[in-house]
Amino acid sequence: MLTFLLIAQIVVAVTLGLSTLLQVKGGGLGGIFGQADTVFRTKRGVEKTLFQMTIVLVVLLVLISIWVLLII
């Protein structure tokens, strides 16, 4: 059981890292050179799904980590 939880924790952590890296950032380097960063965008489509999946993965990783601590 512990081996399964540890493998699940690794898989969720790697997936969380990938989903975080795939998300689009706001203005990029434009803010460094004085570009205004006042444009408001809403998340739609794939971007919104990826954002929600990231939240679910964080919650899942925390729950699995607590479960592992309770077993050890």
N, C-alpha and C positions, 0 to 999 in steps of 0.2 A: 504494500500500500504506500509506504514512504517513497519507494523508488518511482512509482507512478506519479505521485504528487511533485516530486522533484523534477521529473521530466516535463510534466505539465507546466511547472513554474518556469522552466527554461524556455519552452516553446512560447508561452504567453509573453515573456519578457522580450524575446527576439521579435515577435510580431508587434509588440507595443513600440519597440524602437523603430521598426520599419514604418509603421503607420505614422509615427511622429515625424520621421524624415520626409515622408511623402507629402506632408501638408504644406500648402503655399503660405509664404510669409507676406506681410503687407507691402511695404514700399521698397524693400531691398536696400540697395546702397544709395538711393535717391535722397534720403534724409541727411546723409553725410555732406552732400554738396548743396544743401539748402533747399531742396525740393519740398514743397508743402506736403504734409502727410495727413491731410484733412478729409480724404475721400473715404466715405463709409460704404462698405460692401456687405451684403448678406451672403451667407453660405447657401449654396444651392446644389442640388444634384449630388454628384460624386463627392464633392468637397464636404457637404453636410453629412453624408453617410460615413465618410472617413473620420470626421470629427466625432460623431456619435460612437463609432466603433472604438476610437481611442479611449473615450470615457469608459466604455464597457470593459475594455482590456485592463484599464487601471484598476477598476473595482474588482475584476476577476483576479488580478495579480495580488492585490491586497488580501482578498479572501483566502486564496491558496496559501499565501505566506503565513497568515494567522493559523490556518489549519495545520500547516507543517510544524509551527511552533507548539501547537497543542499536542501533537503526536509525539514529538521528541521528548 
